[in-house]
Structures are given as structure tokens and as C-alpha cells.
């Protein structure tokens, strides 16, 4: 059994993670942390865990966390996460980090987009990016995996195959994406209150969303040339789910059927990517670890639609998928 700790156990992604880990036959959940001083039973914060998990959330020194756990899932904010990760790795733990702290390779880019200096810059370039469909071999046996962001997961899975095969140009890519309200996290914000978010549809952070450099970094690798996407995120009045519609200029003569076939061939052996003929929607993937994708040729544009559950394939499901790879378990364990 692998002893597991979860840092920052009060959020939505932690709740989803705990639900998955409770059904994982190779996991023993030993420790849940909070940055608050009060000791709360986790079932008071996440009532769905009542009678299933009796642990108390504690504000613990990291060394004590390391003494109790073999692997730590970090659900902390950026910067705070990196400081903890460095100490935990030094104490012999393996880590799946939910924050953005190790997703980017360049500390200067991180400082530009996140507004703080990285606490552990030397580790950034060598950290494995936890998107199994693209980096499975590197994830196997890794001590630290950077769990991808939800928007990048939906966007990168849609576009990487077409860039790899030179089907679309790396220039002029536009990603129009929508997320349910849970994607903004559990901390209360005025625009997330029910009277503000309900029956409202709003774009936000266009040109400055922090997932932009993450998307460009990975897509540039698969395109073998630098990309510079236009990323337009939107908040939609639903609890969970994410849909990305990406547009790219087609290079050469291709049909809609050709685009779908490229995607189908690329993901032929992937347990959690379903290439479909119809236009997928969020309800088809909610509370699953699947990403559903299709594509259309519209004039000289490729239009690629992908959908995920932002809390599952966009966060906690992907983390368990990475955990399974790190420890040599079946990749689908606790996820199907």
C-alpha cells in the first residue's frame, strides 16, 4: 500500500481526489493538511465523505507529513506549493503537484505571469509535465509530476496531433474555451456568487490568463516551432465541465474526415481520449476522466472541439492517472 497525504484538502479538487483515492486498492490515505490552525474533520468540509473518511485536517510541519506519507498530492496555491514540494522531495516523498509552480520551464516566464519569484527555480526545467497522452514515458518513475491546468489539458489534447503532423499552422491559433464555476476554486469571489454567476456568461482575463504560457510551451514542443496562441477563457453558469473550441489555419488539402482520422490515429491506444464523430458536449464527460474530441474543416480553418470535466481530467483524475504511472499500476485504476 502507498501511504498518501493531501496538502490543502479543503478545495474542490481535493474533494474529487479523495473520492478517487478512497476506491484505489493500493492507497492508504494517512494525512490531510490545511493552512488554518483549526482541526476540522474532513467530513465537515466535504460532507460527501461522511462515514467514508474519518481523518482530521491538520496544520502540520512538512517533515511530519513526510514521515506519514510515501506520496503527496499538493493542492496548494502557487508559490506556497513550490516551497512545500522542495522540502518534501528532500525528505524522500514523491509528489504530484496541482499548482502551476512546476508546469513552466522558465523562471522568468513564471515571474512575468504569476507576479512572484519562483521559490525553487532550479527544479523547473527538469520537472515532468503530467499529461500522460504526451509524456507517459517520462511520468513513469518520476519523483515530481506537474499536474496540468484544466484549460491547457483540453486545448493541448485538441491541437498537439494536428501540429505534430503539420496539418495546421503554428501561427494564428485561437482557443475559445468555457469553464464551469468550480474552475475558479472554492474561495469566494464577488463574480462567483450565485446572483452574479447564475444566468450569466462572461469572458475574462483575455490576453493575460496564466494558462496561456503553459499552452504555448507544450504546443511549441509538438510543433517544433514557437506558437503564440490567442486564448479566450469564459465562465459559464454550471458547476463543472469545460469545452474548448480551437481554430487553426490548415496547411494543404484536408477534409473533416482527414482531421478526425489524424486525431483517431494519434489517440488510438489512449484509455481516456475518445475521438468522436459528433460535436461533444460537457454532459458526456462530467464526473469522468475522459476527454472527448472531434474536428471539422471549415473553409481554410480546422475547428477542433474538446471537452473535459475540469475537476477530473482537468485536475484530480489526471493526478490519479499520473500517480498510477509513477508507481507502475494500471493507468486506469480507480478511474474506470
Short mmCIF file of the C-alpha atoms (twelve columns), coordinates in Angstrom:
data_MODEL
# 
_entry.id   MODEL 
# 
loop_
_atom_site.group_PDB 
_atom_site.id 
_atom_site.type_symbol 
_atom_site.label_atom_id 
_atom_site.label_alt_id 
_atom_site.label_comp_id 
_atom_site.label_asym_id 
_atom_site.label_seq_id 
_atom_site.Cartn_x 
_atom_site.Cartn_y 
_atom_site.Cartn_z 
_atom_site.pdbx_PDB_model_num 
ATOM 1   C CA . UNK A 1   0.000   0.000  0.000   1 
ATOM 2   C CA . UNK A 2   1.179   3.507  -0.823  1 
ATOM 3   C CA . UNK A 3   0.709   5.939  2.066   1 
ATOM 4   C CA . UNK A 4   -0.753  9.178  0.677   1 
ATOM 5   C CA . UNK A 5   -1.066  12.713 2.031   1 
ATOM 6   C CA . UNK A 6   -3.065  15.583 0.533   1 
ATOM 7   C CA . UNK A 7   -1.884  19.149 1.147   1 
ATOM 8   C CA . UNK A 8   -4.665  21.742 1.123   1 
ATOM 9   C CA . UNK A 9   -7.526  19.276 1.491   1 
ATOM 10  C CA . UNK A 10  -10.406 21.756 1.683   1 
ATOM 11  C CA . UNK A 11  -10.815 22.611 -2.017  1 
ATOM 12  C CA . UNK A 12  -12.926 21.143 -4.795  1 
ATOM 13  C CA . UNK A 13  -10.044 19.340 -6.472  1 
ATOM 14  C CA . UNK A 14  -9.018  17.797 -3.136  1 
ATOM 15  C CA . UNK A 15  -12.573 16.536 -2.643  1 
ATOM 16  C CA . UNK A 16  -12.563 14.891 -6.056  1 
ATOM 17  C CA . UNK A 17  -9.122  13.455 -5.405  1 
ATOM 18  C CA . UNK A 18  -10.183 11.924 -2.083  1 
ATOM 19  C CA . UNK A 19  -13.228 10.341 -3.690  1 
ATOM 20  C CA . UNK A 20  -10.953 8.663  -6.223  1 
ATOM 21  C CA . UNK A 21  -8.283  7.619  -3.738  1 
ATOM 22  C CA . UNK A 22  -10.880 6.016  -1.467  1 
ATOM 23  C CA . UNK A 23  -11.627 3.491  -4.197  1 
ATOM 24  C CA . UNK A 24  -7.972  2.892  -5.091  1 
ATOM 25  C CA . UNK A 25  -6.946  -0.563 -3.824  1 
ATOM 26  C CA . UNK A 26  -3.256  0.369  -3.482  1 
ATOM 27  C CA . UNK A 27  -3.709  3.596  -1.486  1 
ATOM 28  C CA . UNK A 28  -3.914  4.337  2.215   1 
ATOM 29  C CA . UNK A 29  -4.855  7.968  2.910   1 
ATOM 30  C CA . UNK A 30  -2.906  8.891  6.036   1 
ATOM 31  C CA . UNK A 31  -2.751  12.693 6.218   1 
ATOM 32  C CA . UNK A 32  -4.801  15.720 5.217   1 
ATOM 33  C CA . UNK A 33  -3.465  19.222 5.762   1 
ATOM 34  C CA . UNK A 34  -4.887  22.712 5.978   1 
ATOM 35  C CA . UNK A 35  -3.156  26.038 6.406   1 
ATOM 36  C CA . UNK A 36  -5.696  27.018 9.083   1 
ATOM 37  C CA . UNK A 37  -4.950  26.348 12.734  1 
ATOM 38  C CA . UNK A 38  -8.300  24.707 13.479  1 
ATOM 39  C CA . UNK A 39  -8.528  20.904 13.348  1 
ATOM 40  C CA . UNK A 40  -11.638 20.076 11.338  1 
ATOM 41  C CA . UNK A 41  -12.863 16.603 10.386  1 
ATOM 42  C CA . UNK A 42  -12.688 16.419 6.617   1 
ATOM 43  C CA . UNK A 43  -16.321 15.289 6.526   1 
ATOM 44  C CA . UNK A 44  -17.380 18.690 7.903   1 
ATOM 45  C CA . UNK A 45  -15.750 20.398 4.938   1 
ATOM 46  C CA . UNK A 46  -16.739 17.718 2.405   1 
ATOM 47  C CA . UNK A 47  -19.977 16.123 3.650   1 
ATOM 48  C CA . UNK A 48  -19.924 13.523 0.858   1 
ATOM 49  C CA . UNK A 49  -17.013 11.891 2.710   1 
ATOM 50  C CA . UNK A 50  -19.034 11.351 5.901   1 
ATOM 51  C CA . UNK A 51  -18.707 7.761  7.027   1 
ATOM 52  C CA . UNK A 52  -16.064 7.093  4.392   1 
ATOM 53  C CA . UNK A 53  -13.048 9.031  5.661   1 
ATOM 54  C CA . UNK A 54  -12.609 9.941  9.319   1 
ATOM 55  C CA . UNK A 55  -9.382  11.929 9.130   1 
ATOM 56  C CA . UNK A 56  -8.948  15.388 10.576  1 
ATOM 57  C CA . UNK A 57  -7.353  18.177 8.543   1 
ATOM 58  C CA . UNK A 58  -4.249  19.420 10.362  1 
ATOM 59  C CA . UNK A 59  -1.766  22.262 10.048  1 
ATOM 60  C CA . UNK A 60  1.385   20.128 10.186  1 
ATOM 61  C CA . UNK A 61  5.126   20.639 9.719   1 
ATOM 62  C CA . UNK A 62  6.171   19.200 6.374   1 
ATOM 63  C CA . UNK A 63  8.592   16.784 8.000   1 
ATOM 64  C CA . UNK A 64  5.694   15.211 9.871   1 
ATOM 65  C CA . UNK A 65  3.768   14.920 6.603   1 
ATOM 66  C CA . UNK A 66  6.784   13.221 5.040   1 
ATOM 67  C CA . UNK A 67  7.037   10.804 7.982   1 
ATOM 68  C CA . UNK A 68  3.453   9.697  7.363   1 
ATOM 69  C CA . UNK A 69  3.418   9.515  3.559   1 
ATOM 70  C CA . UNK A 70  5.202   7.986  0.590   1 
ATOM 71  C CA . UNK A 71  3.459   10.210 -1.961  1 
ATOM 72  C CA . UNK A 72  1.985   13.676 -1.509  1 
ATOM 73  C CA . UNK A 73  -0.662  15.341 -3.654  1 
ATOM 74  C CA . UNK A 74  -0.181  19.097 -3.409  1 
ATOM 75  C CA . UNK A 75  -3.378  21.150 -3.725  1 
ATOM 76  C CA . UNK A 76  -1.821  24.410 -2.566  1 
ATOM 77  C CA . UNK A 77  -1.716  27.821 -4.322  1 
ATOM 78  C CA . UNK A 78  1.234   28.758 -6.497  1 
ATOM 79  C CA . UNK A 79  4.462   29.776 -4.709  1 
ATOM 80  C CA . UNK A 80  3.238   28.177 -1.474  1 
ATOM 81  C CA . UNK A 81  3.271   24.852 -3.259  1 
ATOM 82  C CA . UNK A 82  6.848   25.093 -4.525  1 
ATOM 83  C CA . UNK A 83  8.194   25.829 -1.060  1 
ATOM 84  C CA . UNK A 84  6.481   22.691 0.255   1 
ATOM 85  C CA . UNK A 85  7.418   20.497 -2.702  1 
ATOM 86  C CA . UNK A 86  11.129  21.190 -2.346  1 
ATOM 87  C CA . UNK A 87  11.124  20.136 1.307   1 
ATOM 88  C CA . UNK A 88  9.003   17.043 0.700   1 
ATOM 89  C CA . UNK A 89  11.234  15.810 -2.114  1 
ATOM 90  C CA . UNK A 90  14.234  16.334 0.124   1 
ATOM 91  C CA . UNK A 91  12.541  14.170 2.768   1 
ATOM 92  C CA . UNK A 92  12.108  11.313 0.306   1 
ATOM 93  C CA . UNK A 93  8.465   11.780 -0.757  1 
ATOM 94  C CA . UNK A 94  7.187   11.673 -4.307  1 
ATOM 95  C CA . UNK A 95  4.852   14.491 -5.298  1 
ATOM 96  C CA . UNK A 96  2.025   15.187 -7.721  1 
ATOM 97  C CA . UNK A 97  1.665   18.977 -7.691  1 
ATOM 98  C CA . UNK A 98  -1.670  20.548 -8.667  1 
ATOM 99  C CA . UNK A 99  -0.336  24.112 -8.677  1 
ATOM 100 C CA . UNK A 100 1.261   25.933 -11.599 1 
ATOM 101 C CA . UNK A 101 4.647   26.083 -9.873  1 
ATOM 102 C CA . UNK A 102 6.396   23.408 -11.927 1 
ATOM 103 C CA . UNK A 103 4.449   23.484 -15.172 1 
ATOM 104 C CA . UNK A 104 6.633   26.143 -16.777 1 
ATOM 105 C CA . UNK A 105 10.286  25.594 -17.622 1 
ATOM 106 C CA . UNK A 106 11.482  29.200 -17.397 1 
ATOM 107 C CA . UNK A 107 11.555  31.001 -14.009 1 
ATOM 108 C CA . UNK A 108 11.468  34.366 -15.783 1 
ATOM 109 C CA . UNK A 109 8.250   33.465 -17.628 1 
ATOM 110 C CA . UNK A 110 6.792   32.262 -14.326 1 
ATOM 111 C CA . UNK A 111 7.659   35.558 -12.615 1 
ATOM 112 C CA . UNK A 112 6.158   37.541 -15.505 1 
ATOM 113 C CA . UNK A 113 2.807   35.718 -15.427 1 
ATOM 114 C CA . UNK A 114 2.462   34.960 -11.703 1 
ATOM 115 C CA . UNK A 115 3.976   38.145 -10.295 1 
ATOM 116 C CA . UNK A 116 6.359   36.437 -7.845  1 
ATOM 117 C CA . UNK A 117 9.839   34.964 -7.977  1 
ATOM 118 C CA . UNK A 118 9.811   31.181 -8.050  1 
ATOM 119 C CA . UNK A 119 10.932  29.636 -4.728  1 
ATOM 120 C CA . UNK A 120 12.601  26.642 -6.416  1 
ATOM 121 C CA . UNK A 121 13.716  27.782 -9.903  1 
ATOM 122 C CA . UNK A 122 16.413  25.182 -10.404 1 
ATOM 123 C CA . UNK A 123 13.907  22.342 -10.427 1 
ATOM 124 C CA . UNK A 124 11.584  23.867 -13.017 1 
ATOM 125 C CA . UNK A 125 13.267  22.787 -16.285 1 
ATOM 126 C CA . UNK A 126 13.548  19.144 -15.257 1 
ATOM 127 C CA . UNK A 127 10.049  18.617 -13.919 1 
ATOM 128 C CA . UNK A 128 7.830   16.223 -15.860 1 
ATOM 129 C CA . UNK A 129 4.637   17.725 -17.278 1 
ATOM 130 C CA . UNK A 130 1.833   15.388 -16.258 1 
ATOM 131 C CA . UNK A 131 -0.146  14.921 -19.448 1 
ATOM 132 C CA . UNK A 132 0.101   11.126 -19.929 1 
ATOM 133 C CA . UNK A 133 -1.096  11.138 -23.520 1 
ATOM 134 C CA . UNK A 134 2.002   13.136 -24.473 1 
ATOM 135 C CA . UNK A 135 4.566   12.397 -21.748 1 
ATOM 136 C CA . UNK A 136 3.749   8.923  -20.435 1 
ATOM 137 C CA . UNK A 137 7.292   7.540  -20.558 1 
ATOM 138 C CA . UNK A 138 8.680   10.483 -18.576 1 
ATOM 139 C CA . UNK A 139 5.958   10.224 -15.938 1 
ATOM 140 C CA . UNK A 140 6.768   6.584  -15.202 1 
ATOM 141 C CA . UNK A 141 9.070   6.513  -12.202 1 
ATOM 142 C CA . UNK A 142 9.190   10.316 -11.772 1 
ATOM 143 C CA . UNK A 143 9.540   11.759 -8.269  1 
ATOM 144 C CA . UNK A 144 7.766   15.023 -9.147  1 
ATOM 145 C CA . UNK A 145 4.981   15.484 -11.683 1 
ATOM 146 C CA . UNK A 146 3.401   18.842 -12.522 1 
ATOM 147 C CA . UNK A 147 -0.307  18.209 -12.975 1 
ATOM 148 C CA . UNK A 148 -1.541  20.273 -15.963 1 
ATOM 149 C CA . UNK A 149 -4.081  23.034 -15.794 1 
ATOM 150 C CA . UNK A 150 -7.636  22.278 -16.914 1 
ATOM 151 C CA . UNK A 151 -7.723  24.709 -19.842 1 
ATOM 152 C CA . UNK A 152 -4.314  23.504 -21.104 1 
ATOM 153 C CA . UNK A 153 -5.418  19.865 -20.933 1 
ATOM 154 C CA . UNK A 154 -8.467  20.442 -23.118 1 
ATOM 155 C CA . UNK A 155 -6.589  22.733 -25.515 1 
ATOM 156 C CA . UNK A 156 -3.326  20.792 -25.852 1 
ATOM 157 C CA . UNK A 157 -5.023  17.435 -26.412 1 
ATOM 158 C CA . UNK A 158 -7.073  19.034 -29.199 1 
ATOM 159 C CA . UNK A 159 -4.189  20.683 -31.025 1 
ATOM 160 C CA . UNK A 160 -0.985  18.699 -30.432 1 
ATOM 161 C CA . UNK A 161 -1.711  15.925 -33.000 1 
ATOM 162 C CA . UNK A 162 -2.534  18.416 -35.765 1 
ATOM 163 C CA . UNK A 163 0.601   20.444 -35.052 1 
ATOM 164 C CA . UNK A 164 2.746   17.321 -34.877 1 
ATOM 165 C CA . UNK A 165 1.504   16.170 -38.298 1 
ATOM 166 C CA . UNK A 166 1.853   19.691 -39.792 1 
ATOM 167 C CA . UNK A 167 -1.866  19.767 -40.539 1 
ATOM 168 C CA . UNK A 168 -2.327  23.255 -39.104 1 
ATOM 169 C CA . UNK A 169 -0.066  26.264 -38.887 1 
ATOM 170 C CA . UNK A 170 1.543   27.083 -35.543 1 
ATOM 171 C CA . UNK A 171 0.707   30.726 -36.235 1 
ATOM 172 C CA . UNK A 172 -2.666  32.322 -35.630 1 
ATOM 173 C CA . UNK A 173 -4.158  29.654 -33.349 1 
ATOM 174 C CA . UNK A 174 -7.214  30.838 -31.434 1 
ATOM 175 C CA . UNK A 175 -8.602  28.936 -28.440 1 
ATOM 176 C CA . UNK A 176 -12.090 29.868 -27.276 1 
ATOM 177 C CA . UNK A 177 -12.761 27.963 -24.039 1 
ATOM 178 C CA . UNK A 178 -15.526 27.829 -21.442 1 
ATOM 179 C CA . UNK A 179 -15.406 26.545 -17.875 1 
ATOM 180 C CA . UNK A 180 -17.889 25.829 -15.131 1 
ATOM 181 C CA . UNK A 181 -17.697 27.921 -11.973 1 
ATOM 182 C CA . UNK A 182 -15.800 25.281 -9.967  1 
ATOM 183 C CA . UNK A 183 -12.797 26.001 -12.172 1 
ATOM 184 C CA . UNK A 184 -12.308 29.227 -10.223 1 
ATOM 185 C CA . UNK A 185 -11.814 27.308 -6.987  1 
ATOM 186 C CA . UNK A 186 -13.653 27.321 -3.678  1 
ATOM 187 C CA . UNK A 187 -12.502 30.674 -2.310  1 
ATOM 188 C CA . UNK A 188 -15.434 33.122 -2.519  1 
ATOM 189 C CA . UNK A 189 -15.158 35.930 -5.057  1 
ATOM 190 C CA . UNK A 190 -17.840 38.517 -5.928  1 
ATOM 191 C CA . UNK A 191 -18.265 37.366 -9.533  1 
ATOM 192 C CA . UNK A 192 -18.788 33.774 -8.395  1 
ATOM 193 C CA . UNK A 193 -21.690 34.472 -6.030  1 
ATOM 194 C CA . UNK A 194 -24.927 32.898 -7.245  1 
ATOM 195 C CA . UNK A 195 -26.690 36.149 -8.230  1 
ATOM 196 C CA . UNK A 196 -23.642 37.146 -10.283 1 
ATOM 197 C CA . UNK A 197 -22.801 33.834 -11.959 1 
ATOM 198 C CA . UNK A 198 -26.270 32.379 -12.489 1 
ATOM 199 C CA . UNK A 199 -27.722 33.034 -15.946 1 
ATOM 200 C CA . UNK A 200 -24.585 34.953 -16.845 1 
ATOM 201 C CA . UNK A 201 -21.918 34.204 -19.463 1 
ATOM 202 C CA . UNK A 202 -18.694 36.198 -19.281 1 
ATOM 203 C CA . UNK A 203 -15.252 36.322 -20.849 1 
ATOM 204 C CA . UNK A 204 -12.348 37.058 -18.506 1 
ATOM 205 C CA . UNK A 205 -8.578  37.572 -18.484 1 
ATOM 206 C CA . UNK A 206 -8.269  37.660 -22.274 1 
ATOM 207 C CA . UNK A 207 -4.618  38.163 -23.146 1 
ATOM 208 C CA . UNK A 208 -3.468  37.686 -19.570 1 
ATOM 209 C CA . UNK A 209 -4.752  34.319 -18.385 1 
ATOM 210 C CA . UNK A 210 -1.960  32.423 -16.644 1 
ATOM 211 C CA . UNK A 211 -2.620  29.214 -18.559 1 
ATOM 212 C CA . UNK A 212 -1.515  30.901 -21.801 1 
ATOM 213 C CA . UNK A 213 2.257   30.328 -21.441 1 
ATOM 214 C CA . UNK A 214 1.610   26.746 -20.335 1 
ATOM 215 C CA . UNK A 215 -0.368  26.055 -23.505 1 
ATOM 216 C CA . UNK A 216 2.255   27.727 -25.694 1 
ATOM 217 C CA . UNK A 217 5.137   25.904 -24.023 1 
ATOM 218 C CA . UNK A 218 3.711   22.455 -24.744 1 
ATOM 219 C CA . UNK A 219 2.312   23.221 -28.190 1 
ATOM 220 C CA . UNK A 220 5.630   24.754 -29.246 1 
ATOM 221 C CA . UNK A 221 7.345   21.477 -28.371 1 
ATOM 222 C CA . UNK A 222 4.966   19.461 -30.520 1 
ATOM 223 C CA . UNK A 223 5.032   21.962 -33.381 1 
ATOM 224 C CA . UNK A 224 8.859   22.215 -33.315 1 
ATOM 225 C CA . UNK A 225 8.427   25.972 -33.594 1 
ATOM 226 C CA . UNK A 226 7.197   28.643 -31.219 1 
ATOM 227 C CA . UNK A 227 3.439   29.146 -31.047 1 
ATOM 228 C CA . UNK A 228 1.680   32.224 -29.740 1 
ATOM 229 C CA . UNK A 229 -1.948  31.328 -29.157 1 
ATOM 230 C CA . UNK A 230 -4.797  33.718 -28.572 1 
ATOM 231 C CA . UNK A 231 -6.532  32.239 -25.544 1 
ATOM 232 C CA . UNK A 232 -10.025 33.460 -24.604 1 
ATOM 233 C CA . UNK A 233 -11.481 31.881 -21.445 1 
ATOM 234 C CA . UNK A 234 -15.121 32.227 -20.421 1 
ATOM 235 C CA . UNK A 235 -17.126 31.457 -17.303 1 
ATOM 236 C CA . UNK A 236 -20.434 29.669 -17.841 1 
ATOM 237 C CA . UNK A 237 -23.163 29.199 -15.203 1 
ATOM 238 C CA . UNK A 238 -22.710 25.489 -14.495 1 
ATOM 239 C CA . UNK A 239 -20.961 23.671 -11.658 1 
ATOM 240 C CA . UNK A 240 -18.361 21.750 -13.628 1 
ATOM 241 C CA . UNK A 241 -17.281 20.956 -17.154 1 
ATOM 242 C CA . UNK A 242 -15.126 22.580 -19.793 1 
ATOM 243 C CA . UNK A 243 -15.381 22.922 -23.549 1 
ATOM 244 C CA . UNK A 244 -12.638 24.247 -25.813 1 
ATOM 245 C CA . UNK A 245 -13.091 25.245 -29.456 1 
ATOM 246 C CA . UNK A 246 -9.734  25.781 -31.148 1 
ATOM 247 C CA . UNK A 247 -9.161  27.293 -34.583 1 
ATOM 248 C CA . UNK A 248 -6.085  26.817 -36.767 1 
ATOM 249 C CA . UNK A 249 -5.124  27.597 -40.362 1 
ATOM 250 C CA . UNK A 250 -4.981  24.436 -42.455 1 
ATOM 251 C CA . UNK A 251 -1.783  23.761 -44.398 1 
ATOM 252 C CA . UNK A 252 -2.586  21.749 -47.541 1 
ATOM 253 C CA . UNK A 253 -5.726  19.962 -48.640 1 
ATOM 254 C CA . UNK A 254 -7.637  18.129 -45.929 1 
ATOM 255 C CA . UNK A 255 -11.251 17.280 -45.155 1 
ATOM 256 C CA . UNK A 256 -13.138 16.982 -41.896 1 
ATOM 257 C CA . UNK A 257 -12.759 13.236 -42.183 1 
ATOM 258 C CA . UNK A 258 -8.985  13.626 -42.536 1 
ATOM 259 C CA . UNK A 259 -8.796  15.745 -39.375 1 
ATOM 260 C CA . UNK A 260 -10.790 13.214 -37.377 1 
ATOM 261 C CA . UNK A 261 -8.624  10.385 -38.692 1 
ATOM 262 C CA . UNK A 262 -5.423  12.158 -37.601 1 
ATOM 263 C CA . UNK A 263 -6.853  12.530 -34.104 1 
ATOM 264 C CA . UNK A 264 -8.128  8.952  -34.051 1 
ATOM 265 C CA . UNK A 265 -4.768  7.556  -35.126 1 
ATOM 266 C CA . UNK A 266 -2.843  9.665  -32.609 1 
ATOM 267 C CA . UNK A 267 -5.045  8.608  -29.692 1 
ATOM 268 C CA . UNK A 268 -5.770  5.031  -30.824 1 
ATOM 269 C CA . UNK A 269 -4.367  3.434  -27.672 1 
ATOM 270 C CA . UNK A 270 -5.331  6.096  -25.142 1 
ATOM 271 C CA . UNK A 271 -7.751  4.926  -22.446 1 
ATOM 272 C CA . UNK A 272 -9.075  8.394  -21.651 1 
ATOM 273 C CA . UNK A 273 -9.291  10.156 -25.023 1 
ATOM 274 C CA . UNK A 274 -12.347 9.418  -27.138 1 
ATOM 275 C CA . UNK A 275 -12.307 10.746 -30.693 1 
ATOM 276 C CA . UNK A 276 -15.939 11.085 -31.736 1 
ATOM 277 C CA . UNK A 277 -17.799 11.927 -34.934 1 
ATOM 278 C CA . UNK A 278 -20.382 14.218 -33.356 1 
ATOM 279 C CA . UNK A 279 -19.784 17.547 -31.646 1 
ATOM 280 C CA . UNK A 280 -19.181 16.591 -27.995 1 
ATOM 281 C CA . UNK A 281 -20.694 18.382 -25.020 1 
ATOM 282 C CA . UNK A 282 -19.799 18.680 -21.365 1 
ATOM 283 C CA . UNK A 283 -22.521 16.364 -20.044 1 
ATOM 284 C CA . UNK A 284 -20.919 13.468 -21.924 1 
ATOM 285 C CA . UNK A 285 -17.758 13.660 -19.805 1 
ATOM 286 C CA . UNK A 286 -18.882 15.098 -16.474 1 
ATOM 287 C CA . UNK A 287 -17.561 13.150 -13.446 1 
ATOM 288 C CA . UNK A 288 -15.295 11.090 -15.719 1 
ATOM 289 C CA . UNK A 289 -11.627 11.226 -16.681 1 
ATOM 290 C CA . UNK A 290 -12.408 11.259 -20.405 1 
ATOM 291 C CA . UNK A 291 -11.569 13.907 -22.962 1 
ATOM 292 C CA . UNK A 292 -13.868 13.785 -25.994 1 
ATOM 293 C CA . UNK A 293 -12.565 15.392 -29.199 1 
ATOM 294 C CA . UNK A 294 -13.686 15.934 -32.762 1 
ATOM 295 C CA . UNK A 295 -12.758 18.271 -35.629 1 
ATOM 296 C CA . UNK A 296 -14.267 19.977 -38.649 1 
ATOM 297 C CA . UNK A 297 -12.804 21.598 -41.728 1 
ATOM 298 C CA . UNK A 298 -14.486 24.960 -42.316 1 
ATOM 299 C CA . UNK A 299 -13.017 26.697 -45.359 1 
ATOM 300 C CA . UNK A 300 -9.300  27.047 -44.687 1 
ATOM 301 C CA . UNK A 301 -9.728  26.571 -40.926 1 
ATOM 302 C CA . UNK A 302 -9.550  23.490 -38.740 1 
ATOM 303 C CA . UNK A 303 -12.038 23.723 -35.886 1 
ATOM 304 C CA . UNK A 304 -11.280 21.298 -33.051 1 
ATOM 305 C CA . UNK A 305 -13.750 20.804 -30.216 1 
ATOM 306 C CA . UNK A 306 -12.712 19.090 -26.990 1 
ATOM 307 C CA . UNK A 307 -14.487 18.680 -23.691 1 
ATOM 308 C CA . UNK A 308 -13.449 17.503 -20.219 1 
ATOM 309 C CA . UNK A 309 -14.614 17.652 -16.635 1 
ATOM 310 C CA . UNK A 310 -12.387 20.416 -15.247 1 
ATOM 311 C CA . UNK A 311 -12.260 18.740 -11.817 1 
ATOM 312 C CA . UNK A 312 -11.450 15.276 -13.199 1 
ATOM 313 C CA . UNK A 313 -9.389  15.098 -16.397 1 
ATOM 314 C CA . UNK A 314 -8.578  18.749 -15.743 1 
ATOM 315 C CA . UNK A 315 -7.285  18.091 -12.221 1 
ATOM 316 C CA . UNK A 316 -7.882  15.161 -9.862  1 
ATOM 317 C CA . UNK A 317 -8.499  12.392 -12.377 1 
ATOM 318 C CA . UNK A 318 -5.319  13.339 -14.194 1 
ATOM 319 C CA . UNK A 319 -3.460  13.338 -10.865 1 
ATOM 320 C CA . UNK A 320 -4.530  9.756  -10.128 1 
ATOM 321 C CA . UNK A 321 -3.646  8.773  -13.695 1 
ATOM 322 C CA . UNK A 322 -0.176  10.223 -13.105 1 
ATOM 323 C CA . UNK A 323 0.089   8.515  -9.712  1 
ATOM 324 C CA . UNK A 324 -0.704  5.170  -11.323 1 
ATOM 325 C CA . UNK A 325 2.040   5.663  -13.891 1 
ATOM 326 C CA . UNK A 326 4.562   6.787  -11.270 1 
ATOM 327 C CA . UNK A 327 4.043   3.591  -9.263  1 
ATOM 328 C CA . UNK A 328 3.597   1.122  -12.099 1 
ATOM 329 C CA . UNK A 329 -0.103  0.440  -11.503 1 
ATOM 330 C CA . UNK A 330 -2.674  0.049  -14.262 1 
ATOM 331 C CA . UNK A 331 -3.233  3.550  -15.638 1 
ATOM 332 C CA . UNK A 332 -6.986  3.244  -15.315 1 
ATOM 333 C CA . UNK A 333 -7.018  2.024  -11.692 1 
ATOM 334 C CA . UNK A 334 -9.717  3.841  -9.659  1 
ATOM 335 C CA . UNK A 335 -10.667 5.842  -12.755 1 
ATOM 336 C CA . UNK A 336 -12.951 3.451  -14.658 1 
# 
